[in-house]
């Protein structure tokens, strides 16, 4: 059987499972509450297991194993910071969001600052999620193009249209409730795929379990901690601290991720879900990096040149003639499960945020009208995402995981700054000027990064997010000087923070 046929059969089988899960998840009550919040009746253990897969996209599946070539296991330094960041979310943000019973987490910004800040946060989320999801998904579409569509003479645009249409189909009805169940399937597929791939590669190399551990430990790509050069982007404390705030920004302040967590029955269950999933995520990422080292060893022994774009390593090894066909199937299964789930969750969160935060449809329309509006927005978000993916296709030669976090540093920075300033004090600001501050912050952060690099030889990594957020906080402070609060702002509840 040809490789394109294997890929198509694997995708068809996985999609059939998704559609079945979507049907059962949305059966019965499938209203706007189910779509936006999952009805807030999901068990924490299910959400926790689902969140493992939710935090791992197709980019992680492809890009993380290849990262070992240039960065070793430095990424785990950042993932350690994720655990601390998740704890901060669990004990600070979760009680806040539950107490206010928010459909969209950006509703807090309206209560704390005003309408202008609320819309600014929503638009920055829209930009962040659309660009981030597009980067993640275009990598997957590119792999499918290489394995399936190009051999069949099918253009990339058709590839994107078909995959986006499939994702729209299984998310259009159940929303968050569907995502939790499909993410649970994704978590299982990802974990089993990477474990079985490790086993197959080790078997091909003739390694026992002990021999594999020894070979990985002795290989130069398995270095994890970097304390020697503070100017390096891989320096431990830069990676760790950036990981803390990156987790807060891209999980706690991201409608996509938090809408799953807020589907738990109460704040206590939500906290348990977040803490467990954060720790398990560390070990799952470690498995991807171990697989990466094994693949580099495989390529060295087989005399295969390491590609310039390290994202290609997993696909090259998985489809190598000396590998059993099962490895190729596992690669496709893991890739497709990661990609479909991540893109589906992005579409759902974008639909929620645009409908609630930007159109304000939940306040303006009846339940039936809200349903109609939400469905139209869902279609529009699918079309926009497809267009952005096609636009990204030829633009970046950076490894995809770095591209995702670089984008996040620019687009999530203002959101992080808004929440940090709002939660840390009660100072009112000039709400109408907040959009200008948030738009200026990424440009100022880029200027700071450029100066540090060209004047001091300091290579800024993911801590660019912190610079961006700090600039936003400074701008908000300047807007608060000598500004008397209006009645609404002075009554904003920041208690318990």
C-alpha positions as CSV (number, residue, x, y, z in Angstrom):
1,X,0.0,0.0,0.0
2,X,1.4,3.5,-0.9
3,X,2.2,6.1,1.7
4,X,-0.5,8.5,0.5
5,X,-3.1,5.8,0.8
6,X,-1.9,5.0,4.4
7,X,-2.1,8.6,5.4
8,X,-5.6,9.1,3.9
9,X,-6.9,5.9,5.6
10,X,-5.4,7.0,8.9
11,X,-6.9,10.5,8.7
12,X,-10.3,9.1,7.6
13,X,-10.3,6.7,10.6
14,X,-9.3,9.4,13.1
15,X,-11.9,11.8,11.7
16,X,-14.6,9.2,12.0
17,X,-13.7,8.8,15.7
18,X,-13.9,12.6,16.1
19,X,-17.3,12.8,14.5
20,X,-18.6,10.0,16.7
21,X,-17.3,11.7,19.8
22,X,-18.7,15.0,18.7
23,X,-22.1,13.4,18.2
24,X,-22.2,11.8,21.7
25,X,-20.7,14.9,23.4
26,X,-23.3,17.3,21.9
27,X,-26.3,14.9,22.1
28,X,-29.2,16.1,24.1
29,X,-28.5,19.7,25.2
30,X,-26.4,21.4,22.6
31,X,-27.1,25.1,23.2
32,X,-24.9,28.2,23.5
33,X,-23.9,27.3,27.1
34,X,-22.6,24.0,25.9
35,X,-20.7,25.6,23.1
36,X,-19.2,28.4,25.1
37,X,-18.5,26.8,28.6
38,X,-19.3,23.1,28.2
39,X,-22.1,23.5,30.7
40,X,-19.6,23.7,33.5
41,X,-20.2,20.1,34.6
42,X,-17.1,18.3,33.4
43,X,-15.1,16.1,35.8
44,X,-11.7,17.5,36.7
45,X,-9.9,14.3,35.9
46,X,-11.3,14.2,32.3
47,X,-10.4,17.9,31.8
48,X,-6.9,17.3,33.2
49,X,-6.2,14.4,30.8
50,X,-7.6,16.4,28.0
51,X,-5.4,19.4,28.8
52,X,-2.3,17.3,28.2
53,X,-3.3,17.0,24.6
54,X,-4.7,20.6,24.5
55,X,-1.2,22.0,25.3
56,X,0.5,19.9,22.7
57,X,-0.1,20.9,19.1
58,X,1.1,19.5,15.8
59,X,4.0,22.0,16.1
60,X,5.1,20.3,19.3
61,X,4.8,16.9,17.7
62,X,6.9,17.9,14.7
63,X,9.2,20.6,16.1
64,X,10.2,19.6,19.7
65,X,12.1,16.4,18.7
66,X,14.1,18.4,16.1
67,X,14.9,21.1,18.7
68,X,17.5,18.8,20.3
69,X,19.9,19.4,17.4
70,X,20.5,23.1,18.2
71,X,19.2,23.5,21.7
72,X,19.5,20.1,23.5
73,X,16.9,19.8,26.2
74,X,16.8,23.5,27.0
75,X,13.1,23.6,26.3
76,X,12.6,21.6,29.6
77,X,13.9,24.6,31.5
78,X,11.0,26.5,30.1
79,X,8.5,23.7,30.8
80,X,9.7,23.7,34.5
81,X,8.6,27.3,34.5
82,X,5.2,26.3,33.1
83,X,4.5,24.3,36.3
84,X,5.0,27.4,38.4
85,X,2.9,29.4,35.9
86,X,0.1,26.9,36.1
87,X,0.1,27.1,39.9
88,X,-0.2,30.9,39.7
89,X,-3.2,30.5,37.3
90,X,-4.8,27.9,39.6
91,X,-4.7,30.0,42.8
92,X,-5.0,33.5,41.4
93,X,-6.9,33.6,38.1
94,X,-9.2,30.6,38.5
95,X,-11.0,31.9,41.6
96,X,-11.4,35.3,39.9
97,X,-13.0,33.9,36.8
98,X,-15.3,31.6,38.6
99,X,-16.4,34.3,41.0
100,X,-17.5,36.5,38.1
101,X,-19.0,33.6,36.2
102,X,-17.5,34.9,33.0
103,X,-18.2,33.4,29.5
104,X,-15.1,35.1,28.2
105,X,-12.2,35.8,30.5
106,X,-11.7,39.2,29.0
107,X,-14.9,40.3,30.6
108,X,-12.8,41.0,33.7
109,X,-11.0,43.9,31.8
110,X,-14.3,45.7,31.3
111,X,-15.2,45.5,35.0
112,X,-11.7,46.6,36.0
113,X,-10.9,49.3,33.4
114,X,-13.7,49.9,30.9
115,X,-15.1,49.1,27.5
116,X,-12.1,50.2,25.5
117,X,-9.7,48.0,27.5
118,X,-12.0,45.1,27.3
119,X,-12.2,45.3,23.5
120,X,-8.4,45.8,23.3
121,X,-7.8,42.6,25.2
122,X,-10.3,40.7,23.0
123,X,-8.7,42.0,19.8
124,X,-5.2,41.1,20.9
125,X,-6.4,37.6,21.8
126,X,-8.0,37.4,18.4
127,X,-4.8,38.3,16.7
128,X,-2.7,36.1,19.0
129,X,-4.8,33.0,18.6
130,X,-5.4,33.4,14.8
131,X,-1.7,33.8,14.1
132,X,-0.6,31.2,16.6
133,X,-3.1,28.6,15.4
134,X,-2.2,29.3,11.8
135,X,1.5,28.8,12.4
136,X,0.8,25.5,14.2
137,X,-1.5,24.3,11.6
138,X,0.4,25.3,8.5
139,X,3.3,23.1,9.6
140,X,0.9,20.1,9.7
141,X,-0.6,21.0,6.3
142,X,2.9,21.2,4.9
143,X,3.7,17.7,6.1
144,X,0.4,16.4,4.7
145,X,1.2,18.2,1.4
146,X,4.6,16.4,1.3
147,X,3.2,13.0,2.2
148,X,-0.2,12.9,0.4
149,X,-1.3,15.8,-1.7
150,X,1.9,16.6,-3.7
151,X,2.2,13.0,-4.9
152,X,-1.4,13.1,-6.0
153,X,-0.9,16.4,-7.8
154,X,-3.3,18.3,-5.4
155,X,-2.4,22.0,-4.6
156,X,-1.7,23.2,-1.1
157,X,-4.7,25.5,-1.1
158,X,-7.1,22.5,-1.6
159,X,-5.2,20.7,1.2
160,X,-6.0,23.6,3.6
161,X,-9.6,24.0,2.5
162,X,-10.3,20.3,3.1
163,X,-8.6,20.1,6.5
164,X,-10.3,23.3,7.8
165,X,-13.7,22.1,6.6
166,X,-13.3,18.8,8.5
167,X,-12.4,20.6,11.6
168,X,-15.4,22.9,11.3
169,X,-17.7,19.9,10.9
170,X,-16.9,18.3,14.2
171,X,-16.8,21.6,16.3
172,X,-19.8,23.4,14.9
173,X,-22.3,21.8,17.3
174,X,-20.7,20.8,20.6
175,X,-18.1,23.5,21.1
176,X,-16.1,23.2,24.4
177,X,-17.9,20.0,25.5
178,X,-16.8,18.3,22.2
179,X,-13.3,19.7,22.6
180,X,-12.8,18.2,26.0
181,X,-13.6,14.7,24.8
182,X,-11.7,15.0,21.6
183,X,-8.7,16.4,23.5
184,X,-8.8,13.3,25.7
185,X,-8.6,11.1,22.6
186,X,-5.8,13.3,21.3
187,X,-3.9,13.0,24.6
188,X,-4.1,9.2,24.4
189,X,-3.0,9.1,20.7
190,X,-0.1,11.5,21.3
191,X,1.3,9.7,24.3
192,X,1.0,6.2,22.8
193,X,2.4,7.5,19.5
194,X,5.6,8.9,21.0
195,X,6.1,5.9,23.3
196,X,5.7,3.4,20.5
197,X,7.9,5.5,18.2
198,X,10.7,5.5,20.8
199,X,10.3,1.7,21.1
200,X,10.5,1.1,17.3
201,X,13.5,3.4,16.8
202,X,15.3,1.7,19.7
203,X,14.5,-1.7,18.2
204,X,15.8,-0.6,14.8
205,X,19.1,0.5,16.4
206,X,19.3,-2.8,18.3
207,X,19.1,-1.1,21.7
208,X,17.8,-2.6,24.9
209,X,16.1,-0.4,27.4
210,X,19.3,0.1,29.4
211,X,21.3,0.6,26.2
212,X,18.9,3.3,25.0
213,X,19.1,5.2,28.3
214,X,22.9,5.0,28.2
215,X,23.1,6.2,24.6
216,X,20.7,9.1,25.2
217,X,22.5,10.2,28.4
218,X,25.9,10.2,26.6
219,X,24.7,12.0,23.5
220,X,25.6,15.7,23.2
221,X,22.0,16.6,22.4
222,X,20.7,15.5,25.8
223,X,22.1,18.5,27.8
224,X,19.3,20.0,29.8
225,X,20.6,22.8,32.0
226,X,22.4,25.8,30.7
227,X,24.0,28.1,33.3
228,X,27.3,29.1,31.6
229,X,26.3,32.1,29.4
230,X,23.8,34.6,30.7
231,X,23.7,36.3,27.3
232,X,22.5,33.1,25.6
233,X,18.8,32.6,24.9
234,X,19.2,29.1,26.5
235,X,20.4,30.4,29.8
236,X,18.4,28.6,32.6
237,X,16.9,31.5,34.5
238,X,15.9,33.3,31.3
239,X,14.1,30.2,30.1
240,X,12.6,29.3,33.5
241,X,11.2,32.8,34.3
242,X,10.0,33.2,30.7
243,X,8.2,29.8,31.1
244,X,6.4,31.0,34.2
245,X,5.0,34.1,32.4
246,X,4.5,32.4,29.1
247,X,2.3,29.8,30.8
248,X,0.3,32.5,32.5
249,X,-0.1,34.5,29.2
250,X,-0.8,31.6,26.8
251,X,-2.9,29.5,29.2
252,X,-4.4,31.6,32.0
253,X,-5.0,34.6,29.8
254,X,-6.0,32.7,26.7
255,X,-9.7,32.1,26.1
256,X,-8.8,28.9,24.1
257,X,-7.2,27.2,27.1
258,X,-9.2,28.6,29.9
259,X,-12.6,27.8,28.4
260,X,-11.7,24.1,29.0
261,X,-10.5,24.6,32.5
262,X,-13.6,26.7,33.4
263,X,-15.7,23.8,32.2
264,X,-14.9,22.1,35.6
265,X,-17.7,22.1,38.1
266,X,-16.1,24.4,40.6
267,X,-12.8,26.3,41.3
268,X,-11.4,23.5,43.5
269,X,-11.8,20.9,40.8
270,X,-10.3,23.3,38.3
271,X,-7.2,23.8,40.4
272,X,-6.6,20.1,40.7
273,X,-7.0,19.7,36.9
274,X,-4.4,22.4,36.2
275,X,-1.8,21.3,38.7
276,X,-2.0,17.6,37.6
277,X,-1.9,18.4,33.9
278,X,1.1,20.8,34.4
279,X,3.2,18.1,36.0
280,X,2.2,15.4,33.5
281,X,2.9,17.8,30.6
282,X,6.6,18.0,31.7
283,X,7.1,14.3,31.4
284,X,5.3,14.2,28.0
285,X,7.5,16.9,26.6
286,X,10.5,15.0,28.0
287,X,9.4,12.0,26.0
288,X,9.4,14.0,22.8
289,X,12.9,15.2,23.5
290,X,14.1,11.7,24.2
291,X,12.7,10.6,20.9
292,X,14.5,13.5,19.2
293,X,17.9,12.3,20.5
294,X,17.1,8.8,19.4
295,X,16.3,10.0,16.0
296,X,19.5,12.0,15.7
297,X,21.4,8.9,16.7
298,X,19.5,6.9,14.1
299,X,20.4,9.5,11.4
300,X,24.1,9.5,12.4
301,X,24.3,5.7,12.2
302,X,22.4,5.6,8.9
303,X,24.6,8.3,7.4
304,X,21.6,10.6,6.9
305,X,22.3,14.3,6.8
306,X,20.6,16.5,9.4
307,X,18.2,18.8,7.4
308,X,18.5,22.6,7.7
309,X,14.9,22.8,8.9
310,X,15.0,20.5,11.9
311,X,11.2,20.2,11.9
312,X,11.7,17.7,9.1
313,X,13.6,15.2,11.2
314,X,10.6,13.3,12.6
315,X,9.0,12.8,9.2
316,X,12.3,11.7,7.6
317,X,13.0,9.0,10.2
318,X,9.3,7.9,10.5
319,X,9.1,7.3,6.7
320,X,12.7,5.9,6.3
321,X,12.7,2.6,4.3
322,X,14.4,0.7,7.2
323,X,11.5,1.6,9.5
324,X,8.4,-0.6,9.8
325,X,5.2,0.9,8.3
326,X,3.8,1.1,11.8
327,X,6.1,4.0,12.6
328,X,4.8,6.0,9.6
329,X,1.2,5.3,10.7
330,X,2.0,6.4,14.3
331,X,3.6,9.6,13.0
332,X,0.6,10.4,10.9
333,X,-1.8,9.5,13.8
334,X,0.0,11.6,16.3
335,X,0.4,14.5,13.9
336,X,-3.3,14.5,12.8
337,X,-4.6,14.1,16.3
338,X,-2.5,17.0,17.5
339,X,-3.4,19.2,14.6
340,X,-7.1,18.6,14.4
341,X,-7.7,19.1,18.1
342,X,-5.5,22.3,18.3
343,X,-7.2,23.9,15.3
344,X,-10.6,22.9,16.5
345,X,-10.1,24.4,19.9
346,X,-8.7,27.6,18.3
347,X,-11.8,27.9,16.1
348,X,-14.1,27.4,19.1
349,X,-12.3,30.0,21.2
350,X,-12.1,32.5,18.4
351,X,-15.8,32.0,17.8
352,X,-16.6,32.5,21.5
353,X,-14.4,35.6,21.9
354,X,-15.5,37.3,18.7
355,X,-19.2,36.6,19.4
356,X,-19.1,37.6,23.0
357,X,-16.3,40.2,23.3
358,X,-16.4,42.0,20.0
359,X,-19.9,41.6,18.7
360,X,-21.4,41.6,22.2
361,X,-24.1,39.3,20.7
362,X,-24.9,37.5,24.1
363,X,-26.2,40.9,25.4
364,X,-27.9,42.1,22.2
365,X,-29.7,39.0,20.9
366,X,-32.2,36.3,21.9
367,X,-31.0,32.7,22.3
368,X,-32.0,31.8,18.8
369,X,-30.5,34.9,17.3
370,X,-27.3,34.3,19.3
371,X,-27.1,30.7,17.9
372,X,-27.4,32.0,14.3
373,X,-24.8,34.7,14.9
374,X,-22.4,32.2,16.5
375,X,-22.7,29.8,13.6
376,X,-22.0,32.5,11.1
377,X,-18.9,33.7,13.1
378,X,-17.7,30.0,13.3
379,X,-17.8,29.8,9.5
380,X,-16.0,33.2,9.2
381,X,-13.3,32.2,11.6
382,X,-12.7,29.0,9.6
383,X,-12.3,30.9,6.4
384,X,-10.0,33.5,7.9
385,X,-7.8,30.8,9.5
386,X,-7.5,29.0,6.2
387,X,-6.4,32.2,4.5
388,X,-3.8,33.0,7.1
389,X,-2.4,29.4,6.9
390,X,-1.9,29.8,3.2
391,X,-0.3,33.1,3.7
392,X,2.2,31.6,6.3
393,X,3.1,28.7,4.0
394,X,6.2,30.4,2.5
395,X,7.2,32.9,5.1
396,X,9.2,31.3,7.8
397,X,12.3,29.1,7.9
398,X,12.5,29.2,11.7
399,X,11.6,26.0,13.6
400,X,7.9,26.2,14.2
401,X,7.9,26.0,18.0
402,X,10.2,29.1,18.2
403,X,8.0,30.9,15.7
404,X,4.9,30.3,17.8
405,X,6.6,31.6,21.0
406,X,8.1,34.6,19.3
407,X,4.7,35.6,18.0
408,X,3.2,35.0,21.5
409,X,5.8,37.3,23.0
410,X,4.6,40.1,20.9
411,X,0.9,39.5,20.9
412,X,0.3,38.2,24.4
413,X,2.6,40.8,26.0
414,X,-0.1,43.5,26.1
415,X,-2.7,41.1,27.5
416,X,-0.3,39.9,30.2
417,X,0.4,43.6,31.0
418,X,-3.3,44.5,31.3
419,X,-4.0,41.7,33.7
420,X,-0.9,42.2,35.8
421,X,-1.6,45.9,36.2
422,X,-5.3,45.3,36.9
423,X,-4.7,42.6,39.5
424,X,-1.8,44.3,41.3
425,X,-3.5,47.6,42.1
426,X,-6.7,49.6,42.0
427,X,-5.5,52.6,40.0
428,X,-8.0,53.7,37.3
429,X,-6.7,54.6,33.9
430,X,-7.8,56.6,30.9
431,X,-9.7,53.8,29.2
432,X,-9.9,55.4,25.8
433,X,-6.1,55.6,25.6
434,X,-5.4,52.0,26.5
435,X,-5.6,50.7,22.9
436,X,-2.7,53.1,22.0
437,X,-0.6,51.8,24.8
438,X,-1.2,48.2,23.8
439,X,-0.4,48.9,20.2
440,X,2.8,50.7,21.0
441,X,4.1,48.2,23.5
442,X,5.2,45.5,20.9
443,X,7.1,48.1,18.9
444,X,8.9,49.4,22.0
445,X,9.7,45.8,23.0
446,X,11.2,45.1,19.6
447,X,13.3,48.3,19.9
448,X,14.6,47.2,23.3
449,X,15.4,43.7,21.9
450,X,17.3,45.3,19.0
451,X,19.3,47.6,21.3
452,X,20.2,44.7,23.6
453,X,21.4,42.6,20.7
454,X,23.4,45.2,18.7
455,X,24.7,47.3,21.6
456,X,25.4,44.7,24.3
457,X,25.5,41.4,22.5
458,X,22.6,40.1,24.7
459,X,20.4,37.7,22.8
460,X,16.8,38.0,23.9
461,X,14.8,34.8,24.1
462,X,11.2,34.3,25.2
463,X,11.7,36.9,27.9
464,X,10.7,39.3,25.2
465,X,7.2,38.6,26.5
466,X,8.2,40.2,29.9
467,X,9.6,43.3,28.2
468,X,6.4,43.7,26.3
469,X,4.2,43.3,29.4
470,X,6.4,45.6,31.4
471,X,6.1,48.3,28.7
472,X,2.3,47.9,28.8
473,X,2.3,48.2,32.6
474,X,4.4,51.4,32.4
475,X,2.1,52.9,29.9
476,X,-1.0,52.1,32.0
477,X,0.7,53.6,35.0
478,X,1.3,56.8,33.1
479,X,-2.3,56.8,32.0
480,X,-3.4,56.6,35.7
481,X,-1.4,59.6,36.9
482,X,-3.7,62.4,38.1
483,X,-6.7,60.5,36.7
484,X,-9.8,60.4,38.9
485,X,-11.8,57.2,38.8
486,X,-15.4,57.2,37.5
487,X,-18.0,55.5,39.6
488,X,-17.7,52.2,37.6
489,X,-14.0,51.9,37.8
490,X,-13.8,52.7,41.5
491,X,-16.2,49.9,42.3
492,X,-14.3,47.3,40.3
493,X,-13.7,44.3,42.4
494,X,-10.1,43.3,42.9
495,X,-10.7,41.7,46.2
496,X,-9.0,38.4,47.1
497,X,-6.2,39.0,44.6
